[in-house]
Amino acid sequence: MLNYSLLHPPLLAALSRAGHGGRVVLADGNFPLTTAANPIAEVVHLNLRPGMVAVTDVLQPLLEAVVVELATVMASPDGSPVEAHADYAQLLGADVPLESLSRWDFYEATRREDVAVVVATADQRLCANLVLTVGVRER
């Protein structure tokens, strides 16, 4: 039996194939899946209706199952703080660096070959996208 709360079989399977250095995109409801994601990345749809499921709803159980070595967020166009980013920083903790990229640089990063999984959420917050780089499990 699994010893963590993440139970979604397709997401668990996709994460197991990502491996060290693989990237996982947690996409908000505005993310352009067909044009801004690595075309060979596995897409897991969790977007049931607007607002259900949010990126933080996916991040919390995912952190129980996967080691994260780096997190990347999309900066707001006007440079103002993004509420979602504070939530991510709190969940990730002080040991995971949180970098910020402009919108177009962020989309370029999500098209990279090392993006293995894209999770489509229905998060309605602007700039709530998040890229996680999978780390190494310590003994």
Phi, psi and omega in degrees: 000144180293147183252026177213172190273350179285116185241356186290107187304313180296324179291317177299318179296317180295318179296322181294336179272346184293310178072174182300129180088347176293153181246143179238122178263124170258104189265135176284178183291349179259356184292131180279086186306320186281340183244344185242012180240149174307123185296341179262000178291145176283129180258127177247117183270118175239014184270088183283312177203163182308126180090349181231104023249147177268162180302318180296329177295330178273320184299315185303304179289332179296323180293338175285336187256337188228139173279133179245130180256343180203143175233142181231133179243164175266123179290151176289149183301327182264004178081003180286157179299147178251121183307317183300326183295324177295320177298317181296315181301320180295315180292322182287328181084173185289340184278349181253114178298141180240107180258159183235136177236152173296164182308309185288324175292324177297313178298323176298319179294326181281350176268352184300155180295336181275003173281111186263330186221137172236122178257115179274115176254178177246027180301127183266354179289140179288142179058037181269009179290150183212135174245129178249135173259124183289132179261195182255134177287129177270153181294000000 
